[in-house]
């Protein structure tokens, strides 16, 4: 077991790679009464074309399968795993993102029993065609629920506009039609390929004794058998830099129009320290351009072009990345023109100074220090960072080193008219008027 | 031991301090409380937006936010909330503990900023709030209220509550109604501001690595609140309505089935703990009857759950279903309640629910915000709050108690929102 200390943050992290390849991290937090454990596989909605374990040929599986698999992990021959967690007084949950599937619980009692339950249910798949078919109604309602949410539709609509080929453009849950084709056999293929311990990470945090917990997990893993790890072979088609669709409109039953501008990133092949530096620089640059203290924000706020729903965000993973700026607005065209004008002007001269960069660095450092109070944030972020070969605890030292030139350089990733797309959601009455 | 040390700063003004090294930040929360009415809620919500926008020292949002960013991203926001028949204006502040910073005097700056945010408003030479700011922020609140329409679950829940308890604290929003907010004037906002500072009951909270006496002295300086005699709140009316089944159609895909029940058991009643267990078994958790039957067994929904609003004596069931399954889902939900009324309950369900309730309470105390909110809710009961007291109370509940609670739960309203037929 390796012990890593972070003096500035006053935290100590314990790490061990198990014989089967599983990475285990433990971070004890003083004063906390709960323990939070996540068990995550580096497998998400974008992993749809790959060579299955032990085979030679590349296959493409139905959209929404990673999320479907997540649902089905909870059902076993002897019933629902939630029942077991409830008996132990533990709250369990799971989520699927573009790149990860995470299973987790939090508990203040019976922590080892819950850890055992977590490790077992994720490592003992049980799928039958009957249970798979039963789930289609439930997930169908989940999909329908999202279909009625204008913000979700706009978020995915913007991503869909940006990408020609990359599967990030496919909704994580798939569609009613694609999930209909999912079988138990599909689930086993995906499970066997992506749920090998060498593709997974356990993070335990909170009220936990590192020695004892590490021994517990080590013994559990040693008692289970897994095939030798083999390298994963995923395939992604070539993706052009320019967006696929420049502009699209969706009509829904909303009170007020919604406008969003998406900026497709060029720089999407970084990992490790380079990615961390780029991502942090990008977040700072993006917030300085469009955040609440920016000249842009003041201008559009005072022109009544935005309301409290205004948001700006930049996301980055290996293979895709994008910035989003959007708000509910009565004048979508004017707001979009303002955003585009701001972007064009920023390509000539950035609307902020080195002093502004220092201030934003302090804000972000404060954010990471505050986030150290949240054991959920630490566990989820640490895992995401690790899957990109970055270390969450390097964020503050990396931020401290960032310069104006770094921000300027990072922003070039989203600069280019071809990389911009527009997505608007308009009230249905406007469709009738335009028809 | 008490979670917080309470110090009276003035009559009606209490400071609750929890010194702890558990967190890397110091949290402040100030709560101004008054009787809940639609007009008060509306004026006070516009007020919180105005105070959040700027102040005498930082006259624009950008200037104010830049200053807070510079203080290592100190979080500062005003908001409104309600509980029972009480309306609350709250100011929440979180700042990094100086110990983790190199050049450390952030706490001192934050205390000065608290004073600025509350006592140095952005007013004109006559001492009135600036009309331009008030009008724009009022419009922001209007937009916030109207945006509920775009969120079908929230919209349906709001409709159900209005059907069950019209003109009643249960259905008055902490933001006020659209109608009331649109009517708010610049003078109303000033009046609300003055009343809030002079007459409201005030609870101030501090959680972090601080020394109670020292922080009390500093806060007393930053907040020179005078004595006040808050008026006692009227009891929440116990009226009910007759059964009604209401359907509405909009352009949407999913069907939103919202069912409202009433119970005579309220927060603070001897049966409150039993009622919490009832709700847990009915639909509060993934082991509950609604989840197990409506979702897992019949695959009718992705979410199907219940919640218990103890201050108003209401139980709500929410399920997102295919519109064609309305009757099937409604019948199945009603059957779960009937089963509980007939005593179809197991020791396992009881044990699971007790374990979950206790765990949830313990977990909530792992955040500074959680410590403040839980203490704030329970402090008015005539007992010292402790996890053990509540764990023992839940532990004493029997299956017969749960059945008795189920028998007191009465169906009152059903609201079904669904798409227009194609």
Interface residues (C-beta under 8 A of the other chain):
Chain A: X8 X9 X10 X30 X31 X32 X33 X34 X80 X82 X83 X85 X86 X87 X88 X89 X90 X91 X92 X106 X107 X108 X109 X134 X135 X136 X137 X138 X139 X140 X141 X142 X144 X145 X147 X148 X149 X150 X151 X206 X252 X253 X254 X255 X256 X292 X293 X294 X295 X297 X298 X301 X302 X304 X307 X308 X309 X328 X359 X360 X362 X363 X364 X365 X366 X367 X369 X370 X372 X373 X374 X375 X428
Chain B: X20 X21 X22 X23 X24 X25 X60 X61 X62 X65 X66 X69 X70 X71 X72 X73 X74 X75 X94 X95 X96 X100 X136 X139 X140 X143 X144 X146 X147 X149 X150 X151 X152 X250 X251 X252 X253 X254 X285 X286 X287 X291 X292 X295 X296 X299 X300 X301 X302 X303 X320 X321 X322 X348 X351 X352 X353 X355 X356 X358 X359 X360 X362 X363 X365 X366 X367 X368
